[in-house]
Amino acid sequence: MNTERIKEIQKETAYPDSISVQQALLKVWNECEQERVKNCSIPAVSSQRELLIAFADAINVCDGDKRKIRKLVDIYLKSK
């Protein structure tokens, strides 16, 4: 579920701006987010560097290029 899908659903209803429609969509949004978080696996890591690399990989920064991710993480850690 994303904002575009919510807008599509609202357009299909008779009263898209009604409180009940907005509450129902919010409920579905929250359920989808809870399910997504529940199904998310967090890799075991042994250091802050590995945690940052795993996080960057999970959110797919640097187009999944592991070398760019590691370089970005190392730059970040040196700045601390």
N, C-alpha and C positions, 0 to 999 in steps of 0.2 A: 504494500500500500504506500503510495506516495501522494504528494500534493496534487499532481495532475489527475490521478485516479479519483481523489476526493472531489475535485472540481467536476469531473465527468459524472460522478454519482449525484452531486448536487443538481446538475442540469437536468437529470432524469426525474427528479422529484417535483411534485406539484408546488411545494413551498420550500425551495432550497435554502432560504435564509431563516427558516424557523428554528427555534431553540431545540426542538425535538430532533430534527434532522442533524443539526450540528452536534448534539450530544451523542447521537447514535454513531456518527462518523468518528467522533473522538474516542468512543468506546472501542470501535473496531481498530482504529489506529493504535491505541494503547495495547490491545490484545496482540496485534501483529508485532509491535515492538517488544513486548514481553516474550513472545515466542522466539523472535529473532535473537534476543539476548540469551534466552535459555539454551538455544541451540548453538551458541557461539562457544567454541573451545579456545581456551587460553593455553598457549604452549608453556611448558615448564622452562624456566630460564634461571641461569645461575648468576647473572650480573645485570647491572643497570644497562650496559651496552647491549647485551643480548635481548633484554626486554624492549628497548627502544627499536632495535632491528626488527623484532617480531611484530611490534606495534606498527611500524612503518610498512612492513610487508602486508599486514592485515588490512590496512587502509589503502594499500596499493599506491603509495607515493612513488615518484620516480619511475613510473611505468613498469614497476616490478623488477627493475634492474638492481640486482643485489649489490653490485659494486657501488652504484650511486647512493643506495640506501646506507651502506656501511660508511661511506665517505661523509654523508650528511650527518649521521649519528656521531661520528668521531669529531667533526667540526663542532657540533652542539656540545658534546661532553668537554671539549677543550675550552669552550667559552664559559663554562661554569666555574 
